[in-house]
Amino acid sequence: MLPLPWETSGEQRTQRPHRKSRLGCKVCKARKIKCDEKRPGPCGPCIKRFPNPEEECEFEVLSPPLARTPSSAVSPASITDSINGTHSSRAMELRLFHHYSTTTCHTMSLCEEEAGREMWVVAVPKIAFEHPYVYSAVLAIAALHLLSDNPNDVSLQTATYQYIDESLSGYRNELVSITSENALAVFTASILLGINARLRYRCLGSNPPPYTLPLNYLHLQLGIKEIYFETDQFIKDTSVRNYIDLRPDLRPKAVVKNSEMFPLNVNRNGFEFPHDALLISWDSLSISSERVPIYSAALKYLLGLKDSIGFHEEIRWIQRRLAWLVHGVPREFVGYLEEGDPLAIVILARFFALLKYVDEPWWISGTAEFEVRGMANLVGDEWSWAMEWPLQVLDVAVRVGLENRDL
């Protein structure tokens, strides 16, 4: 059985006995928090979270009543509320799919290429109509796109939580057994959920919780590679496969450079980065011998990404490479991040900082700032020197790509 992409190797905590909330509102269910089930609403958590909780807190139409006697009857008011709730949910669903099919699909990665158009405009909607968990992932993508212009729209934030939760639930179930019937849908969902996870900050609102590392995103990204090999025999000659294989050089490879021709802060394309104190002092760091190969593998992949940046080709190809981000790092590296290892965190910050060079599209924009500044707050003063490079990149990064050479 294929392991879940976000599965960790650490010991699972034993949960204390508790009463599982089954009649909670849709918002609390999507956020996976306990709802006080106060009806007709709004519930306590929604009152605390939203400035207009009465508009956002909505209970399932088919939820059983909290109490009922043989002589009790359903009031006309409760029927009206249920109908209104159903209409509101359906209206949001239609709004989001319409937005994806008319706008979002034309903004996605490499949509300028025929294979890109076939992927986002034709294949994804077709697969979504046949597989509900892919459909939910598409709706979440559309909601995140709309949030890029309406960052404080609470209804869109709530919808994003709901549809991601629905998609992940179906996706997990399908991973148990990948066959010729579901392989294409599973692989497509893995791509969509990875994009959703990278843009997680979009649905946090103006009062976000304390920063946490993007572990779900990292597990999803590494899982895509595993799922690719698991589904490969079933998805050949499909539009999704053609999109993935559009160019053979999209996966970066580190190239040995002549240090006399290229200083440490200049890549093989002659593109200059800020000086990086971490790389300069790497050999003097005290690192356990068993972890050195894992850190080195992550840094080697980072070097390959850096070598792909410059003014030597159109920006869309560079964006495509960087969008995969941590695709080539060892899974053990993510394990170090789960432990809160500060060295792993400052290395990860360098991956996200590179996105600043290509952050024009909505599906990349804002991610570098959110993740890098969040990681800077996590590592503390002891490692602040190692965070200087990614923080500096946020300030000095210029738009790269052949079309921006003379700007």
HELIX and SHEET records of a PDB file:
HELIX    1   1 LYS A   26  ARG A   31  1                                   6    
HELIX    2   2 GLY A   44  ARG A   49  1                                   6    
HELIX    3   3 PRO A   53  GLU A   56  1                                   4    
HELIX    4   4 PRO A   76  THR A  102  1                                  27    
HELIX    5   5 THR A  104  HIS A  106  5                                   3    
HELIX    6   6 GLU A  114  ARG A  117  1                                   4    
HELIX    7   7 GLU A  118  ALA A  123  3                                   6    
HELIX    8   8 VAL A  124  GLU A  130  1                                   7    
HELIX    9   9 PRO A  132  LEU A  147  1                                  16    
HELIX   10  10 VAL A  154  LEU A  175  1                                  22    
HELIX   11  11 ALA A  183  ARG A  198  1                                  16    
HELIX   12  12 ARG A  200  CYS A  203  5                                   4    
HELIX   13  13 LEU A  215  ILE A  235  1                                  21    
HELIX   14  14 SER A  239  ILE A  244  1                                   6    
HELIX   15  15 ALA A  277  ILE A  280  1                                   4    
HELIX   16  16 TRP A  282  SER A  284  5                                   3    
HELIX   17  17 VAL A  292  ASP A  307  1                                  16    
HELIX   18  18 ILE A  315  TRP A  324  1                                  10    
HELIX   19  19 ARG A  331  GLU A  338  1                                   8    
HELIX   20  20 PRO A  342  LEU A  354  1                                  13    
HELIX   21  21 LEU A  355  VAL A  358  5                                   4    
HELIX   22  22 THR A  367  VAL A  379  1                                  13    
HELIX   23  23 ASP A  381  MET A  387  5                                   7    
HELIX   24  24 GLU A  388  VAL A  396  1                                   9    
HELIX   25  25 LEU A  402  ASN A  404  5                                   3    
END                                                                             
